[in-house]
């Protein structure tokens, strides 16, 4: 994608990359950073919280644990940051 000279410039002068993109570059590495900008460049992108993105997976895991283990709904709910009442509704499909 990007030529080698640009990659070298970015890697040698990460401190000159504008925040918060400098942290993204350090975290993602050059190739993934380039892919990110290829896909999202020029767009306004809303980035929700990690909890929001993972909410369905978290609920599924909590329900699985409620059905499989000896823990109470309240114990499982506390483990995943829910209330017992909310988790009972999720388990019952409401």
N, C-alpha and C positions, 0 to 999 in steps of 0.2 A: 504494500500500500504506500506508505510514506517512504521517501528515500532515506538512505542511511545517514546522510549529512544532517537531516532534520532530527532523526532519532538521537544521534550523538549530541547535538546541540541541546535537546531536551534533557537528556540524561546528565550532561555536564553542568547544566544550569537550572536544576529543578527549583532552586530558590527563586528564580525569576518567573516561574509559572504562577499565574494569578490564583489566589485563594478563592474558593475551596478546591480548585482543580489540582493544585499542587499535591494536596493530600490524596486525592483520587489517583493521581499518577503514581505516587509512592505505594499506595495500596494495591492498585490493579496491575501495575507494570505497564510497559510501553504498548505491547500488542493489544491487551484488553482495553487500554485507554484509547487507542486508535480506533478499535472496533466500536467503542461507546460513542465516540464523536462521529464516526461514519453513520451510525444508526440514528443518533439523537441530535446531531449538529444542526443548529438553526431553529430548533423547536423549543417551545416553552414546555418544560417537563415538570410535573408535580411529583414530588417524591414523598410518599406517605411514610409513616413510622414503620419500623421493622415489625412491630407487633401487629399492625394492621395487615401488612402483607402476609404474615404467617398465621393469621387468626384462624383460618379454616383448618390448617394442619394442626394447630394447637388444640382446637376443639376436638378434632377427630382422635388425637392421642389421648386426651382427657377422657373422652367417652370410652375408648378402648380400655383404658385403665380401670374405669368404673365397672366395666363388665367383666374384666378378667381377674382382678385382684381383690384382696381382702380389705382394702382401704375403703373408708366411707366416702360418700360424695363430698362431704366437707373437707376431708383430708386431701382428696384429689384436687378439689377446687382451689384450696389454699396453695397447693404446689404449683398450679398454673396461673394463679393471680385472678381467679374468679370467685364469686360468692357461691355457696352451696346451693342457694335457690336458683341462680342462673344456670349452674351446671345441671341441676335436675331437669330444668326446662329443655336444655340442649339434649340431654340423654333421652328424654321422652319425645323428642322431635317437635317441640312447640316453639 
